[in-house]
Amino acid sequence: MHEFKNILVPVDGSEVSGRAVDKAVALAKISGGTIDFIYVANITSLTGGVQITNNMSLPPEVLENIKAGGNKALDNELAKVPNYVKARRFCEVGIPSKVILEFATNNKSDIIVIGSRGLSAVNAMILGSVSQAVLENAHCPVMIVK
């Protein structure tokens, strides 16, 4: 059986994201693994649909407000983690699926536990699905929680 020592859980503050956290905590209890919580702020709505790239920048106060929302979501999910489960937190800005996949690769995640937003087939085609993109491109197993 594959050991899940490095468990990555992207969170967004949604109910389904919370259920993914519950599954990750259960896995960590069994495996003795560490959970990496990551919040990725997708800020295309603030830029008129233009995705922020590494060479673009936002005013510091806008970035601080975005990260404050992400840190609140992280705080809420980390409150569910028992003291004996190791957990780390990360708050990033970018295209969620790309940031999640890069993080998983760079940090040698053994599994990604991610919530499904339950997009309809039409919305998923138009908007894309973070969980679908992660599933299709991850180097490690992916558990999608509904």
N, C-alpha and C positions, 0 to 999 in steps of 0.2 A: 504494500500500500504506500502511496505517495505521502510523504510527510509535509505538512503545511506549517513551516516555521515562520515564514514571512507572508502575512495575510494583508492584502491591500483592500481597503473599503472606501470607495468614493462616496461622499455624502453630499446631499443638497438640501437637507432640512425637510424633505417630504416624508410622508408616512411609509412609503415603500422603501425609501432609503433607511428608515429606522428598522424595518424588518430585515434588511440586509445586515445591519449592524448586529442584530440579535443572532443571526446565523453565524456571522464572523466570530462573535464572542463564544458561541458554542464550539466552533472549530478550534479556537485558541485554547479553550479549556481542555479539550481532548489532546491536542498536539503540543501544548506548552509553548505555542508560537506567539509572536509579536504581531499586533495589529497596527498597520499604518493607515491612519485616517487621512483622507485628502479631500479638500473642498476646492473645486476649480470654478472660478467666476468667469462665465462667458459673457463678455461685455459688448458683443456686437450691437446690441440695442442702443448703447450709448454712442456708438460711432457711426450710426446710419447704416448698419449692416456690414461695414468694413471691419474685418477681423484685425485685432491688434497683433502686430508681429514684434519680434525682438528689437527692431530698430525704431519702433514707434513708442511714444510714451504718453501717459495721461497725467493731468495735474495731480500732484501728491495728495491733495485733499479728496479727490475722486477715488483714487486708489485706496486711500485709507478707509473711506466709507464702504467700498466694495469688500475689502478684507474684513472690516468689522462685522458685516453680515455673515461672511463665511466663518469667522471665528465664533460667532454666536451659534451657528449650526453645528460646528465642531464641539463646542462646549456642551450642547444638549446631548449629542451622541456619546461623548466621552463620559458623561455622567452615568451612563448605563453599564460601564465597564467595571467589573469587580477589581479591587485593588491588586489582587494577585495576578491579573492578566496585564502583560506589558503592552503599552500603547504609546504611539507617537502621533503627532498631528502636523499637518502641512496645509497651508492655504496658498493657492496659486491663482494666476490669471492667465487665460488663454482659451484655446479650443479644447473643451473638456476631454473628448476622446483622445486627442493627441497627447495632452499633458498626462492623462492617466496611463496611456501605453508607454510613454517615455519613462515615467516614474517607475512603472512595473519592471521595465527592462533594466534601468539604471540601479534599482534597489534589489534586483534579483527576487522579485515577488514569486512565491510558490503558487499562489492562487489569488484571483481577484473576485471579491464578492460584491456584486453591484445590483442595485434595484432596477427593475424595469419600470418605466414610466407608464407602460400600458398604452402607448400611442396606437391609434387605429392604423391600419395598413396604409391608408391615404396620407395621414399625417406623418407617418414614418417615412414615406417616400418623399414628401415635400420638405419636412423639417430635419429628417435624419434622426437616428436614434443613437444616443451615446452608448447604451448597453449593447446594441447590435454591432456598432463599430468596434467596440472593445472585444466582443466575442469573436468577431471575424479576424482580428489582427493581433491578438495577444499571443505572447510566446509561452504562456502558462495556462493552466485550466481556468475557466471562468464559470462562476456560479451566478446565474441571474435569478433574483428573488422577486416574486410577484407579491 
